[in-house]
Amino acid sequence: MVFSSLTFLFAFLPLVLVAYFVVPRVAKNAVLLASSLVFYAWGEGEWVALMLVSIALNWVGGLAIARTRASGSGGAVLAVFVGLDLALLAAFKYANFLADNANALLGTAFELDPVHLPIGISFFTFQALSYLVDVRRGDAEVDKNPLNVALYISMFPQLIAGPIVRYHDVARQIAERVVGREDFAYGVRRFVLGLGKKVLVANVLARVADGVFALGAAEMSAPLAWLGAVCYAFQIYFDFSGYSDMAIGLGRMFGFRFLENFEHPYIACSVQDFWRRWHISLSTWFRDYLYVPLGGNRVATWRVYLNLGLVFFLCGLWHGAAWNFVVWGLMHGTFLVLERAGGGARLARAPRLVGHAYTLSVVLVGWVFFRAATLGDAVAFLEVMFAGGAADPLPLASFLDREVVLALVVAAVGSVPLAARIGLLREKAESAAFAAARLAFVASVFGATVLYLVAGTYNPFIYFRF
């Protein structure tokens, strides 16, 4: 089940909301937990058992780490349970990748059937790891109630697509929270706007991106390849940020305040600035739980560069078990090293337009590696973009209709902080007229989204590899 489905919008969510607000306070977490497990089992079936194993493992791990925190063995206990979490992730996400590369490198013939990749395993594993590390560091108190730990790991608003929520940010909210009228109204608005971003913009542009990336070099011109890359850049932003908006909105409806996950990354003027704005929960997770423990900026310069490279190598691998994801991560890591080595200071002195053009160029090329099915496909696609394509390609008009043009315009406008400036996401309206206009806009977005979904329009789910 996904948020952008009629089943979720008109069956699952209304039933959960009714049950949540009808039951007494003491039963609200139980309703959310049961709903989250049903939500996950709806799409993953028996694989919900894997999540239950992860929950049990990390509840026990938290207790063990808390008991040994004051002793010298606390670090070893943490390492054991972190290793078990990573082993689960590796077994289901990287087993085939490791076997294939071992065969290619060593000339072996390991035979491994395709391993099922449970949706959201990377997200809930990283949340579990943050819980264990925070308990070890003393940044969070261990929770002896297994139902609270289970709710933290499995909470359906951010389960399959993020944002990655830290335990110390929501621990108090899990124990006690209140949903006011303004909170609930804000949550509904935020959810609907995220839903609109996903269905009305990302899904429309996904048709073009998927169609263009499915072509061979013999069928593409350079303009068509650029159109596919630009459509994918907007698709992934409006899909990712749309899901984050929906998660933040859903969380607010149930009394949770999740941190922001995107801050208009396409207005960035450096790759470093881009990563301050893009998938903030992931980039800060890697910073706090990997980069800083490796020494961060406090070590020799060459170590700083090595740390950046390692972090972004793992960031790429986190997104998918394929070499094109690794290249995407290393590419971003390389530009971050170059900026730290002096390029960032030069960008700061240059006109803003120069930094903006440079950043978008790096990001756009990176998205080709991210989107292409294989590393070879990515290289071939880039060759068409920069060296020209086929002599008799498909016409641009076969992909660029009025709906796509409108979606591109909306995407370009929506990539800048216009909504924040006009107060669409403001929690309290300053006047009755503005509140009425905002309500009409949100209702229109929801109505248009439902019409698209009823019509059975293209509705891809791009998180299956994460």
C-alpha positions in Angstrom: 0.0 0.0 0.0 1.3 3.5 -0.9 0.0 6.9 0.2 -0.9 7.8 -3.4 -3.5 5.1 -3.7 -7.3 5.1 -3.4 -7.2 2.3 -0.9 -5.0 4.3 1.4 -6.9 7.6 0.9 -10.4 6.3 1.3 -10.2 3.2 3.4 -7.0 2.7 5.4 -6.3 6.3 6.6 -9.9 7.2 7.5 -10.3 3.9 9.5 -7.1 4.5 11.3 -7.9 8.1 12.1 -11.4 7.1 13.5 -9.9 4.3 15.6 -7.1 6.5 16.9 -9.3 9.4 18.0 -12.1 7.1 19.4 -9.9 4.9 21.7 -8.6 6.3 25.1 -5.2 7.9 25.3 -3.6 4.7 26.8 -4.6 2.7 23.6 -3.5 5.2 21.0 0.0 3.8 20.5 -1.4 0.3 20.2 -3.7 1.5 17.4 -0.8 3.2 15.6 1.4 0.1 16.0 -1.3 -2.3 14.8 -2.1 0.0 11.8 1.6 0.2 10.9 2.0 -3.6 10.9 -1.1 -4.0 8.8 0.1 -1.2 6.4 3.5 -3.0 5.9 1.9 -6.5 5.7 -0.5 -5.2 3.0 2.3 -4.9 0.5 5.0 -7.3 2.0 2.8 -10.1 3.3 4.8 -12.5 5.4 7.9 -10.3 5.3 6.4 -8.3 8.1 8.0 -11.1 10.2 11.4 -9.6 9.2 10.4 -6.3 10.7 9.2 -8.0 13.9 12.6 -9.7 14.1 14.3 -6.3 13.7 12.1 -4.8 16.4 12.8 -7.6 18.9 16.6 -7.5 18.1 16.8 -3.8 18.7 14.7 -3.7 21.8 16.9 -6.4 23.4 20.0 -4.5 22.0 18.9 -1.3 23.7 18.4 -3.0 27.0 21.8 -4.7 26.8 23.6 -1.5 25.8 22.0 0.4 28.6 23.1 -2.2 31.2 26.7 -2.0 30.0 26.9 1.7 29.2 28.9 2.5 32.3 31.2 -0.4 31.8 34.0 -1.0 29.4 32.0 -3.6 27.5 29.3 -1.1 26.2 31.1 -0.5 23.0 31.5 -4.2 22.3 27.8 -4.8 22.9 26.8 -2.0 20.6 29.1 -3.4 17.9 27.4 -6.8 18.2 23.9 -5.4 17.7 24.9 -3.0 15.0 26.6 -5.9 13.2 23.4 -8.0 13.5 21.3 -5.1 12.0 23.8 -4.6 9.2 23.9 -8.4 8.6 20.1 -8.4 8.1 20.3 -5.5 5.7 23.2 -7.1 3.8 21.5 -10.5 3.5 18.4 -9.0 1.9 19.7 -6.1 0.0 23.3 -6.9 -1.0 23.6 -10.7 -1.2 23.0 -10.9 -5.0 25.2 -7.9 -5.6 28.1 -9.4 -3.6 27.7 -12.8 -5.2 27.7 -11.4 -8.7 30.8 -9.3 -8.1 32.6 -12.1 -6.4 32.0 -14.3 -9.4 33.2 -11.6 -11.8 36.3 -10.8 -9.7 37.4 -14.2 -8.6 36.1 -16.4 -11.4 33.9 -18.3 -9.0 30.4 -19.6 -9.8 28.3 -18.9 -6.7 24.7 -19.6 -7.6 22.2 -17.5 -5.6 18.5 -17.1 -6.4 17.2 -13.6 -6.4 16.7 -12.4 -2.8 13.5 -10.5 -2.1 14.2 -6.9 -1.0 11.7 -5.9 1.6 10.4 -2.4 1.0 11.7 0.2 3.4 14.4 -2.1 5.0 17.1 0.6 4.6 14.9 3.2 6.3 13.9 1.1 9.3 17.3 -0.3 9.7 18.9 3.1 9.9 16.3 4.2 12.4 17.1 1.1 14.5 20.8 1.9 14.4 20.3 5.4 15.5 18.3 4.1 18.5 21.1 1.9 19.6 23.8 4.5 19.1 21.8 7.2 20.9 21.3 4.9 23.9 25.0 4.1 23.9 26.0 7.8 23.7 23.4 8.8 26.4 21.5 11.0 23.9 18.4 8.9 24.6 17.1 6.9 27.4 16.5 3.2 26.7 12.8 2.3 26.3 11.9 -0.8 28.3 8.5 -1.0 26.7 8.8 -3.1 23.5 5.6 -1.6 22.1 7.2 1.9 22.1 10.3 0.6 20.3 8.1 -1.3 17.8 6.1 1.9 17.1 9.3 3.9 16.6 10.7 1.4 14.1 7.5 0.6 12.2 5.4 3.8 12.3 3.7 3.8 8.9 3.8 7.6 8.0 7.6 7.4 7.4 8.1 3.6 7.2 8.7 3.0 3.5 10.1 6.3 2.2 11.4 8.3 5.1 12.3 10.7 6.4 14.7 8.9 8.8 13.5 9.8 12.2 15.9 9.8 15.2 14.7 8.2 18.4 15.7 11.1 20.6 13.6 13.5 18.4 10.4 11.5 19.0 10.9 9.6 22.3 8.9 12.1 24.3 6.2 12.3 21.7 5.8 8.5 21.7 5.2 8.6 25.4 2.9 11.6 25.4 1.5 13.9 22.7 -1.6 16.0 22.0 -3.2 16.7 18.7 -4.7 20.2 18.5 -7.1 21.5 15.8 -4.3 23.6 14.2 -2.0 20.6 14.3 -4.5 18.4 12.5 -5.4 21.0 10.0 -1.7 21.7 9.2 -1.2 17.9 8.8 -4.0 17.6 6.3 -2.7 20.6 4.3 0.8 19.2 4.3 -0.3 15.8 3.3 -2.5 17.0 0.4 0.2 19.2 -1.0 2.7 16.3 -0.8 0.1 14.1 -2.5 -0.3 16.7 -5.3 3.5 16.9 -5.8 3.7 13.1 -6.2 0.6 12.5 -8.4 0.2 15.8 -10.4 3.9 16.5 -11.0 6.2 13.6 -10.3 3.9 10.9 -11.9 3.4 13.0 -15.1 7.1 13.6 -15.5 7.9 10.0 -14.7 6.1 8.9 -17.9 8.6 11.0 -19.9 11.7 10.0 -17.8 10.8 6.3 -17.9 10.1 6.4 -21.6 13.3 8.2 -22.6 15.5 6.1 -20.3 14.0 3.0 -21.9 15.2 4.0 -25.3 18.5 2.9 -26.9 21.1 5.4 -28.1 20.0 4.7 -31.7 16.5 6.2 -30.9 17.6 9.3 -29.0 18.7 12.8 -29.9 20.6 15.0 -27.5 17.5 17.2 -26.8 15.5 14.1 -26.1 18.1 12.8 -23.7 18.3 16.2 -21.9 14.5 16.2 -21.7 14.6 12.8 -20.0 17.3 13.8 -17.6 15.5 17.1 -16.6 12.1 15.2 -16.2 13.8 12.7 -14.0 15.5 15.4 -11.9 12.1 17.0 -11.2 10.4 13.6 -10.8 12.7 12.4 -8.1 12.6 15.7 -6.2 8.8 16.0 -6.3 8.4 12.3 -5.5 10.9 12.2 -2.6 9.9 15.6 -1.2 6.2 14.8 -1.8 6.5 11.6 0.3 8.3 13.5 3.0 5.5 16.1 3.0 2.9 13.4 3.3 4.9 11.7 6.1 5.3 15.0 8.0 1.5 15.8 7.5 0.5 12.3 8.6 2.7 12.5 11.6 1.2 15.8 12.6 -2.3 14.4 12.4 -1.3 11.9 15.1 0.6 14.4 17.2 4.2 13.8 15.9 6.5 16.6 14.7 9.0 15.2 12.2 11.9 17.3 11.1 12.0 18.8 7.6 13.7 16.6 5.0 14.0 18.9 1.9 14.8 22.6 1.7 14.6 23.5 -2.0 17.8 21.8 -3.1 17.7 23.0 -6.7 18.4 26.6 -5.6 21.7 25.5 -4.1 24.9 27.1 -5.3 27.4 24.3 -4.4 27.3 20.6 -4.0 27.8 21.1 -0.3 24.8 23.4 -0.2 22.8 20.9 -2.2 23.4 18.2 0.5 22.4 20.6 3.2 19.0 20.8 1.5 18.5 17.3 -0.1 17.2 14.4 1.9 18.4 16.1 5.1 17.5 13.2 7.4 19.8 10.9 5.4 22.7 13.3 5.0 22.7 14.3 8.7 22.4 10.6 9.6 25.6 9.8 7.7 27.3 12.9 9.2 26.4 12.2 12.8 26.8 8.4 12.8 29.6 7.9 10.4 31.5 11.0 9.3 31.9 12.5 12.8 32.9 9.1 14.4 35.5 8.7 11.7 37.1 12.0 12.8 35.0 14.4 10.7 36.9 17.7 10.2 39.2 17.2 13.2 41.7 15.0 11.5 44.4 15.5 8.9 43.3 17.0 5.6 43.8 13.7 3.7 41.7 11.9 6.3 38.9 14.4 5.8 38.9 13.8 2.1 39.0 10.0 2.7 36.2 10.3 5.2 34.1 12.2 2.6 34.8 9.6 0.0 33.9 6.7 2.2 30.7 8.4 3.4 29.4 9.0 -0.1 30.5 5.6 -1.3 28.3 4.1 1.4 25.6 6.7 0.7 25.5 5.6 -2.9 25.4 1.9 -1.9 22.6 2.6 0.6 20.4 3.8 -2.3 20.9 0.6 -4.3 23.0 -2.5 -4.8 24.5 -1.6 -8.1 27.6 0.1 -9.4 25.8 3.1 -10.9 24.7 4.1 -7.4 28.2 3.8 -6.2 29.5 6.0 -9.0 26.7 8.5 -8.2 27.8 8.6 -4.6 31.5 8.8 -5.4 30.8 11.6 -7.9 29.1 13.7 -5.2 31.9 12.9 -2.8 34.6 13.9 -5.3 33.0 17.3 -5.9 32.6 17.8 -2.1 36.3 17.2 -1.7 37.1 19.6 -4.5 35.0 22.3 -2.9 36.6 21.7 0.5 40.0 21.9 -1.2 39.4 25.4 -2.4 36.7 25.2 -5.0 34.0 26.2 -2.5 35.8 29.5 -1.7 36.1 30.3 -5.4 32.4 29.6 -5.8 31.5 31.9 -2.9 33.4 34.8 -4.7 31.8 34.0 -8.1 28.3 35.3 -9.2 25.5 33.3 -7.7 24.4 32.2 -11.2 27.8 30.5 -11.8 27.5 28.5 -8.6 23.9 27.6 -9.4 24.7 26.5 -13.0 27.7 24.4 -11.7 25.6 22.7 -9.0 22.7 21.9 -11.3 25.1 20.5 -13.9 26.7 18.1 -11.4 23.4 17.1 -9.9 21.8 16.5 -13.3 24.7 14.3 -14.6 24.6 12.5 -11.3 20.9 11.7 -11.7 21.7 9.9 -15.0 23.8 7.4 -13.1 21.2 7.2 -10.4 18.3 6.5 -12.9 20.0 4.3 -15.5 19.5 0.6 -15.2 23.2 -0.2 -15.4 26.5 1.7 -15.4 26.9 1.1 -19.1 23.4 2.5 -19.8 24.3 5.6 -17.9 27.5 6.2 -19.9 25.7 5.6 -23.2 23.0 8.1 -22.1 25.5 10.8 -21.2 27.3 10.3 -24.6 24.0 11.1 -26.3 23.5 14.2 -24.0 26.9 15.6 -24.7 28.1 14.2 -28.0 24.8 14.0 -30.0 22.5 11.1 -30.7 21.1 9.2 -33.6 20.7 10.5 -37.1 16.9 9.6 -37.1 15.7 9.8 -33.5 12.2 9.8 -32.1 10.8 13.3 -32.3 10.7 15.4 -29.2 7.0 16.0 -29.6 6.3 12.3 -29.0 7.1 12.9 -25.3 6.5 16.6 -24.9 2.7 17.2 -24.8 0.8 20.0 -23.1 0.4 18.1 -19.8 4.1 17.5 -19.6 4.9 21.2 -20.4 2.5 22.3 -17.7 4.1 19.8 -15.2 7.5 21.1 -16.1 6.4 24.7 -15.5 4.8 23.8 -12.1 8.0 21.8 -11.2 10.2 24.8 -12.0 8.1 27.2 -10.0 7.6 24.6 -7.2 11.4 24.1 -6.8 11.8 27.6 -5.3 10.4 28.6 -1.9 7.3 30.3 -3.3 4.8 28.3 -1.2 6.6 29.3 2.0 6.7 33.0 1.0 3.0 33.1 0.3 2.2 31.2 3.5 0.7 28.0 2.1 2.3 26.0 4.8 1.8 28.5 7.6 0.1 26.9 10.5 -2.2 29.9 11.3 -3.9 32.1 8.7 -3.5 35.8 9.2 -7.0 36.5 7.8 -10.3 34.8 7.0 -9.9 35.6 3.3 -6.5 34.0 3.2 -7.7 30.9 5.1 -10.6 30.5 2.6 -8.3 30.9 -0.4 -5.8 28.4 1.0 -8.6 25.9 1.8 -9.9 26.3 -1.8 -6.4 25.7 -3.2 -5.8 22.6 -1.0 -9.3 21.2 -1.9 -8.6 21.8 -5.6 -5.3 19.9 -5.4 -6.9 17.0 -3.6 -9.8 16.9 -6.1 -7.4 16.9 -9.1 -5.3 14.2 -7.5 -8.3 11.9 -6.9 -9.4 12.4 -10.5 -5.9 11.4 -11.7 -5.9 8.3 -9.5 -9.5 7.3 -10.5 -8.5 7.6 -14.1 -5.7 5.0 -13.4 -2.9 7.3 -14.5 0.8 6.3 -14.2 1.7 5.9 -10.5 5.2 4.4 -10.1 6.8 3.6 -6.8 10.5 4.4 -6.9 11.6 3.3 -3.4 11.6 -0.4 -4.1 15.4 -0.4 -4.5 15.9 1.5 -1.2 
